[in-house]
C-alpha cells in the first residue's frame, strides 16, 4: 500500500509539473508572427516607433502584442498603437472592430485581443503606431497587415 501511495504521489507531482509548464508557456510568444518596426513620421523625421507580433493565443484569442516608443518625448504628444481585427468568414474579411493601447510619452508594451470566431477560419490585424495630437489629426505610420489561419 505504501508503494502505491508513493507512485500516486510521484504521478501527481509529474502531472502538476506538466500542467504548470503548459499554463505558464505563452502561446502568443511561441506562435506569434512578427509585424516588424513601424514608424510614425512627419517632415522633421521619426516621431514614434512600434513593433510586436500577432498570434493565435491558445486557440481562444487573436492577440496583438506591441511595444511602442515616443521618439520625441519633449513635444508632449503621446503615442499609441492601434489595431483593427478581421476574421475570414465565407471568403470575406469581416471587421471585428478597432482598439488602441494606452497612450504614453515614454515607452510601453501591452496587448490587444479579440475572441476567435467559431464560424471563421483565419484572423487578420491591421496595425499602426500613431502620435496623438490634441488639435490636429494624429500622425500615423503605414499599416502592417498580419494574418494566421486556425
JOURJO-V295117 format. One record per residue. N is the residue number from 1. PHI is phi as a letter, one per 20 degrees, with the letter a starting at -180 (999 if undefined). Layout:
n:N phi:PHI
n:N phi:PHI
This chain:
n:1 phi:999
n:2 phi:f
n:3 phi:f
n:4 phi:f
n:5 phi:f
n:6 phi:f
n:7 phi:f
n:8 phi:f
n:9 phi:f
n:10 phi:f
n:11 phi:f
n:12 phi:f
n:13 phi:f
n:14 phi:f
n:15 phi:f
n:16 phi:f
n:17 phi:f
n:18 phi:f
n:19 phi:f
n:20 phi:f
n:21 phi:f
n:22 phi:f
n:23 phi:f
n:24 phi:e
n:25 phi:e
n:26 phi:e
n:27 phi:g
n:28 phi:f
n:29 phi:f
n:30 phi:f
n:31 phi:d
n:32 phi:f
n:33 phi:d
n:34 phi:f
n:35 phi:d
n:36 phi:m
n:37 phi:e
n:38 phi:d
n:39 phi:c
n:40 phi:e
n:41 phi:c
n:42 phi:c
n:43 phi:f
n:44 phi:e
n:45 phi:p
n:46 phi:f
n:47 phi:d
n:48 phi:b
n:49 phi:c
n:50 phi:b
n:51 phi:b
n:52 phi:r
n:53 phi:b
n:54 phi:c
n:55 phi:b
n:56 phi:e
n:57 phi:e
n:58 phi:m
n:59 phi:m
n:60 phi:d
n:61 phi:c
n:62 phi:e
n:63 phi:c
n:64 phi:e
n:65 phi:e
n:66 phi:c
n:67 phi:c
n:68 phi:c
n:69 phi:c
n:70 phi:e
n:71 phi:e
n:72 phi:c
n:73 phi:g
n:74 phi:f
n:75 phi:e
n:76 phi:m
n:77 phi:d
n:78 phi:f
n:79 phi:d
n:80 phi:b
n:81 phi:d
n:82 phi:c
n:83 phi:c
n:84 phi:d
n:85 phi:e
n:86 phi:c
n:87 phi:c
n:88 phi:e
n:89 phi:c
n:90 phi:m
n:91 phi:m
n:92 phi:c
n:93 phi:f
n:94 phi:d
n:95 phi:f
n:96 phi:d
n:97 phi:o
n:98 phi:d
n:99 phi:c
n:100 phi:c
n:101 phi:f
n:102 phi:f
n:103 phi:e
n:104 phi:b
n:105 phi:d
n:106 phi:c
n:107 phi:c
n:108 phi:b
n:109 phi:b
n:110 phi:r
n:111 phi:b
n:112 phi:c
n:113 phi:c
n:114 phi:c
n:115 phi:f
n:116 phi:f
n:117 phi:e
n:118 phi:f
n:119 phi:e
n:120 phi:c
n:121 phi:c
n:122 phi:b
n:123 phi:c
n:124 phi:b
n:125 phi:c
n:126 phi:d
n:127 phi:c
n:128 phi:b
n:129 phi:d
n:130 phi:c
n:131 phi:d
n:132 phi:e
n:133 phi:d
n:134 phi:g
n:135 phi:d
n:136 phi:c
n:137 phi:f
n:138 phi:f
n:139 phi:e
n:140 phi:c
n:141 phi:f
n:142 phi:f
n:143 phi:e
n:144 phi:e
n:145 phi:c
n:146 phi:c
n:147 phi:c
n:148 phi:b
n:149 phi:e
n:150 phi:b
